[in-house]
């Protein structure tokens, strides 16, 4: 890549830092990201891009056209999570119970920085950069909403989909896995029915709390006893809700279950086992009616195209050094970015970039305390260190885009 494209990063770094702090302090939940979308649209307009808002409800699209050539889709998501922040940062969330606990504010900052640099380096490339700022990734609905809203009919079909996600490893490091790279997700909402009554007379009731507790424990055997050691699956009960008072046995209990898999065969087997366990525990408890099992949302597997991944990672190795570019293996985290590629029938490369202070990470690694000392995505303590994360993220986006865009015209 031309080094000229990132030559202006020092100049814009302070503004990007301020942008990141502002986004982090003002998180918004899925499909409610109105302020964030407005900030993005204003920045894109200031860069002179063609800007369209309200794509897929709250999505924003910016088109940077620079003559004939490939169209490269660069994607960043921007919704937050229902998590109470505990980072202690001076720019921590100002919204009670909502936090950028997955780094989407960093994704937006890096893509806007990359667009600024690409816009200023038009003489080094040709083609079109389609910047897609996507809402509602956390509920697996934003990418599909944008595509269903005519994304490709309105803006053109890209030749490749590129994107990145910040993670809890050293800033300045990047990695991607070819093939199935991010797991599919099935999020289930389960309601189990009992018969309520007084806590002093449990014999007159059918206790849904005990029913739910037994179900939670039995679900732990699905992966450990029904999935081959050669396969990968995760079953997590993330929430259990029942009752209002210590001496009242309630009528029902609710479970929220999250399932991660990489193949349709394993997915089908795990879903069937989970349903069997839920129904069997209800029957064993003498439930007056069967449980209700509903799907809240699903994510497909993100499958990185091997050739596209190697092409992009080769450019990263040239730019960052081979010792800073890794294959992290498949991640059990999930993403809906793959929908952009599958719906367009084009390759995708979706990579990870580090957001942890390198010294902090290496010290934790040396002391075998990474899990204890390095907060992970979705935790109340997660917040990427601003630098060198922003620099690496912007540079990666610019590097990847130029790898797929055409050469300078003339």
LINKA-V611877 format. One record per helix or strand of 3 or more residues. SS is the DSSP state (h for helix, s for strand). FROM is the first residue (numbers start at 0). TO is the last residue. If there is no record, write none. Layout:
BEGIN
{{SS & FROM & TO} {SS & FROM & TO}}
END
This chain:
BEGIN
{{h & 2 & 5} {h & 8 & 24} {h & 33 & 45} {s & 49 & 54} {s & 58 & 65} {s & 70 & 76} {h & 103 & 119} {h & 121 & 123} {s & 125 & 133} {h & 141 & 147} {h & 150 & 154} {s & 159 & 169} {s & 178 & 181} {s & 183 & 192} {h & 201 & 203} {h & 207 & 225} {s & 232 & 241} {s & 251 & 260} {h & 263 & 283} {s & 291 & 298} {s & 301 & 303} {h & 305 & 319} {h & 321 & 323} {h & 337 & 343} {s & 346 & 355} {h & 357 & 365} {h & 369 & 372} {h & 385 & 403}}
END
